[in-house]
Amino acid sequence: MIVVTSSTITGKRIVKTLGMVKGNTVRARHIGKDIMAVFKNIIGGEIEEYTKLLAESRDQSLDRLIAHAEQLGANAIVDVRFSTSYIMANAAEILVYGTAVVVE
C-alpha cells in the first residue's frame, strides 16, 4: 500500500478514486507514566513514555487507515493527514485520514 501526504504519486497515475478513508484510536495516559513525566518535567529532557505512547497511537491509526482502504480495494492513499483532539482530561484521539485510490 502506497501512503503519501501529496495528492499525486510520482510515476503513478490515479485511475480510480474510492473515497475518504480514516483510522483512529483514543488513548489514555497511564498513572505510572505520569509519575515519570513529573520527574522529567523537573530535570528536563524528552518524556520518552509519552513519545512512545503517541508513536504507538499513530501507528495503530495508520494501520486502521490502511485496512479501511484495503476493504475498498485501494492500492494507495493520497492526501494523508493526522489530527489530534482531546476527548477528556487524560485521553486524546489520534485520527488519520486520506483519499483511497487505485493507481497503475
C-alpha beads as a LAMMPS data file, in Angstrom:
LAMMPS data file: protein, C-alpha beads

104 atoms
103 bonds

1 atom types
1 bond types

-500.0 500.0 xlo xhi
-500.0 500.0 ylo yhi
-500.0 500.0 zlo zhi

Masses

1 110.0

Atoms # bond

1 1 1 0.000 0.000 0.000
2 1 1 1.401 3.370 -1.015
3 1 1 0.590 6.069 1.553
4 1 1 1.532 9.679 0.797
5 1 1 0.718 13.163 2.031
6 1 1 0.720 14.579 -1.501
7 1 1 -2.209 14.456 -3.915
8 1 1 -0.165 12.669 -6.570
9 1 1 2.344 9.824 -6.638
10 1 1 5.343 10.311 -8.880
11 1 1 5.432 7.679 -11.614
12 1 1 1.873 6.524 -10.923
13 1 1 -1.465 7.505 -12.416
14 1 1 -4.633 7.584 -10.338
15 1 1 -7.224 5.609 -12.298
16 1 1 -9.983 5.491 -9.703
17 1 1 -10.893 7.442 -6.577
18 1 1 -12.657 5.321 -3.980
19 1 1 -13.339 7.955 -1.339
20 1 1 -12.241 9.096 2.078
21 1 1 -10.744 6.576 4.479
22 1 1 -9.842 7.002 8.112
23 1 1 -8.301 5.292 11.084
24 1 1 -8.290 6.399 14.685
25 1 1 -7.527 5.438 18.242
26 1 1 -8.225 7.009 21.612
27 1 1 -5.545 6.581 24.222
28 1 1 -5.469 7.477 27.900
29 1 1 -2.375 8.331 29.875
30 1 1 -1.138 5.847 32.463
31 1 1 -0.584 6.945 36.078
32 1 1 2.842 5.294 36.152
33 1 1 3.904 7.189 33.047
34 1 1 2.528 10.415 34.527
35 1 1 4.766 9.986 37.584
36 1 1 7.812 9.532 35.345
37 1 1 6.755 12.584 33.340
38 1 1 6.658 14.703 36.512
39 1 1 10.274 13.785 37.247
40 1 1 11.296 14.571 33.661
41 1 1 9.484 17.889 33.938
42 1 1 11.660 18.787 36.929
43 1 1 15.016 17.792 35.429
44 1 1 14.154 18.464 31.772
45 1 1 14.512 16.370 28.670
46 1 1 12.314 14.273 26.449
47 1 1 9.440 12.410 28.081
48 1 1 10.072 9.065 26.384
49 1 1 6.961 7.456 27.893
50 1 1 4.675 9.932 26.118
51 1 1 6.728 9.833 22.918
52 1 1 6.298 6.054 22.814
53 1 1 2.571 6.285 23.614
54 1 1 1.949 8.769 20.796
55 1 1 4.082 6.817 18.314
56 1 1 2.114 3.638 19.066
57 1 1 -1.147 5.564 18.668
58 1 1 -0.094 6.983 15.289
59 1 1 0.992 3.535 14.076
60 1 1 -2.288 1.941 15.169
61 1 1 -4.316 4.699 13.485
62 1 1 -2.277 4.311 10.292
63 1 1 -2.793 0.518 10.336
64 1 1 -6.556 1.098 10.631
65 1 1 -6.455 3.630 7.775
66 1 1 -4.716 1.097 5.531
67 1 1 -7.174 -1.651 6.495
68 1 1 -10.091 0.638 5.618
69 1 1 -8.546 1.436 2.220
70 1 1 -7.892 -2.254 1.515
71 1 1 -11.561 -3.023 2.240
72 1 1 -12.469 -0.596 -0.552
73 1 1 -9.988 -2.209 -2.970
74 1 1 -7.424 0.606 -2.944
75 1 1 -3.740 0.142 -3.560
76 1 1 -2.784 3.670 -2.467
77 1 1 -3.891 6.503 -0.207
78 1 1 -3.215 10.135 -1.082
79 1 1 -3.593 13.421 0.829
80 1 1 -2.967 11.720 4.188
81 1 1 -3.290 13.944 7.255
82 1 1 -3.044 13.397 11.010
83 1 1 -5.185 15.146 13.585
84 1 1 -5.199 15.059 17.368
85 1 1 -8.005 16.073 19.711
86 1 1 -8.593 15.800 23.424
87 1 1 -11.536 13.659 24.440
88 1 1 -11.253 14.267 28.185
89 1 1 -8.631 15.388 30.685
90 1 1 -6.372 12.356 30.298
91 1 1 -7.333 10.945 26.897
92 1 1 -6.670 12.012 23.335
93 1 1 -7.718 10.811 19.903
94 1 1 -5.293 10.347 17.041
95 1 1 -7.101 10.451 13.696
96 1 1 -5.523 9.851 10.314
97 1 1 -7.469 10.343 7.094
98 1 1 -6.920 10.460 3.367
99 1 1 -8.321 9.512 -0.013
100 1 1 -8.273 5.879 -1.126
101 1 1 -7.332 5.447 -4.772
102 1 1 -6.321 2.857 -7.327
103 1 1 -3.073 3.646 -9.133
104 1 1 -1.233 1.997 -12.006

Bonds

1 1 1 2
2 1 2 3
3 1 3 4
4 1 4 5
5 1 5 6
6 1 6 7
7 1 7 8
8 1 8 9
9 1 9 10
10 1 10 11
11 1 11 12
12 1 12 13
13 1 13 14
14 1 14 15
15 1 15 16
16 1 16 17
17 1 17 18
18 1 18 19
19 1 19 20
20 1 20 21
21 1 21 22
22 1 22 23
23 1 23 24
24 1 24 25
25 1 25 26
26 1 26 27
27 1 27 28
28 1 28 29
29 1 29 30
30 1 30 31
31 1 31 32
32 1 32 33
33 1 33 34
34 1 34 35
35 1 35 36
36 1 36 37
37 1 37 38
38 1 38 39
39 1 39 40
40 1 40 41
41 1 41 42
42 1 42 43
43 1 43 44
44 1 44 45
45 1 45 46
46 1 46 47
47 1 47 48
48 1 48 49
49 1 49 50
50 1 50 51
51 1 51 52
52 1 52 53
53 1 53 54
54 1 54 55
55 1 55 56
56 1 56 57
57 1 57 58
58 1 58 59
59 1 59 60
60 1 60 61
61 1 61 62
62 1 62 63
63 1 63 64
64 1 64 65
65 1 65 66
66 1 66 67
67 1 67 68
68 1 68 69
69 1 69 70
70 1 70 71
71 1 71 72
72 1 72 73
73 1 73 74
74 1 74 75
75 1 75 76
76 1 76 77
77 1 77 78
78 1 78 79
79 1 79 80
80 1 80 81
81 1 81 82
82 1 82 83
83 1 83 84
84 1 84 85
85 1 85 86
86 1 86 87
87 1 87 88
88 1 88 89
89 1 89 90
90 1 90 91
91 1 91 92
92 1 92 93
93 1 93 94
94 1 94 95
95 1 95 96
96 1 96 97
97 1 97 98
98 1 98 99
99 1 99 100
100 1 100 101
101 1 101 102
102 1 102 103
103 1 103 104
